[in-house]
Amino acid sequence: MDVASNDYNSFAESYAAENENNLVNAHYERPAMLDLAGEVTGRHILDAGCGAGPLTAALRERGATVTGIDSSAAMLNLARQRLGENVSLELADLRDRLPFDDETFDDVVASLVLHYLQDWEPTLAELRRVLKPGGRLIVSVEHPVIAYMIQEPLPNYLAVNSYSFDWTFGGKTAHMTFWRRPLHAMTDAFTGAGFCISLISEPQPDPAARELFPDEFEAMATQPNFLFFVVKAVPPSPIAKP
Ligand SMILES: C[S@@+](CC[C@H](N)C(=O)[O-])C[C@H]1O[C@@H](n2cnc3c(N)ncnc32)[C@H](O)[C@@H]1O
C-alpha cells in the first residue's frame, strides 16, 4: 500500500464534519447499518473503525453497549468529544491482534473500513475470535463495481486490486488508497474465516433525503455505492462423541 495514504489524522475534523450530515453517510450508509443491526437493546457491540463515533452514538442511543476502536488517534479524540467518558474507545489497528478476550461481543459493526485493508484474512479471524458464537458481523464496504467501472476503470474485475485518489473535505485534500475486491473474494473471505452469510444488501438512501439533496439523490438511488453484509460467526461444531 502507498504508505502516505489514508492518514485520517491529517483530515479528521474535515472528514467528520462532512460525514455528520451528508447524503452518503448520514442518509444512506448509517441508516442502512442501523436497519441491518435492528433491535440492539442490551447487546455488546464492537464498532470497528468507529471514526468520530456517529454509529457508536446511534447504537448506544438504541440501547446497546458499544466499544469503539480505530487506528487514528485524531478520529478517536473526536469520538471521545461526542461520546463522553463512559464509552470504551481504544486505539487499535484492525490488521493486528485485537485487545479483547475471545467471545466478548454480540455483534461487530465495521462501517466503511474493510476496504482499507489489503488482506482480510487476519482481520476477519480476529473479529470472529472476539464475537460470541452466533454473533453478527455487519459490514459496509465500497461496492466492487465502483472502482472497476465508474471511478477509475481497472483491468481485471475478478482480481483484488488497489486504487488511489485524492479526497477533498472542507478544503483539506487527502491521498487515499482503497483495496477493491470482487464479490467472490469477499464472500470467500467471510466463509473462510468461519462466518456464514445471512444477507447481502444494496439498500436505498432514506427517501426523506430526496428533498434535502435534490441534485445528488437520484444518482445515489440508482447507482451502486456500497455493499452491505450481515455474516454470522458459525458456532464450533460439537465434538463427535465416540
Ligand atoms: C471512512 S471512515 C468511517 C468511520 C466510521 N466507521 C463512520 O462510518 O463514520 C474509516 C475509518 O476507518 C479507520 N481505519 C482505517 N484503517 C484502519 C485500520 N487498519 N484499523 C482501524 N481503523 C482503521 C480510519 O481511521 C477511519 O476512522
The ligand as a MOL file (V3000), in Angstrom:
LIG
                    3D

  0  0  0     0  0            999 V3000
M  V30 BEGIN CTAB
M  V30 COUNTS 27 29 0 0 0
M  V30 BEGIN ATOM
M  V30 1 C -14.4650 6.1270 6.1160 0
M  V30 2 S -14.0380 6.2740 7.8240 0 CHG=1
M  V30 3 C -15.5080 5.5710 8.5680 0
M  V30 4 C -15.6280 5.9250 10.0240 0
M  V30 5 C -16.9040 5.3900 10.6980 0
M  V30 6 N -16.9920 3.9450 10.6180 0
M  V30 7 C -18.1100 6.0250 10.0630 0
M  V30 8 O -18.8030 5.3640 9.2940 0
M  V30 9 O -18.3470 7.2090 10.3400 0 CHG=-1
M  V30 10 C -12.8660 4.9590 8.0230 0
M  V30 11 C -12.2760 4.8500 9.4100 0
M  V30 12 O -11.5080 3.6490 9.4410 0
M  V30 13 C -10.3290 3.9000 10.1770 0
M  V30 14 N -9.3140 2.9200 9.7450 0
M  V30 15 C -8.7040 2.8330 8.5380 0
M  V30 16 N -7.8460 1.7930 8.5300 0
M  V30 17 C -7.9340 1.2150 9.7630 0
M  V30 18 C -7.2860 0.1030 10.3680 0
M  V30 19 N -6.3620 -0.6160 9.7180 0
M  V30 20 N -7.6020 -0.2220 11.6410 0
M  V30 21 C -8.5330 0.5140 12.3260 0
M  V30 22 N -9.1760 1.5830 11.7950 0
M  V30 23 C -8.8710 1.9270 10.5280 0
M  V30 24 C -9.9770 5.3270 9.8400 0
M  V30 25 O -9.0930 5.8800 10.7960 0
M  V30 26 C -11.3510 5.9810 9.8220 0
M  V30 27 O -11.7110 6.4760 11.0840 0
M  V30 END ATOM
M  V30 BEGIN BOND
M  V30 1 1 1 2
M  V30 2 1 2 3
M  V30 3 1 2 10
M  V30 4 1 3 4
M  V30 5 1 4 5
M  V30 6 1 5 6
M  V30 7 1 5 7
M  V30 8 2 7 8
M  V30 9 1 7 9
M  V30 10 1 10 11
M  V30 11 1 11 12
M  V30 12 1 11 26
M  V30 13 1 12 13
M  V30 14 1 13 14
M  V30 15 1 13 24
M  V30 16 1 14 15
M  V30 17 1 14 23
M  V30 18 2 15 16
M  V30 19 1 16 17
M  V30 20 1 17 18
M  V30 21 2 17 23
M  V30 22 1 18 19
M  V30 23 2 18 20
M  V30 24 1 20 21
M  V30 25 2 21 22
M  V30 26 1 22 23
M  V30 27 1 24 25
M  V30 28 1 24 26
M  V30 29 1 26 27
M  V30 END BOND
M  V30 END CTAB
M  END
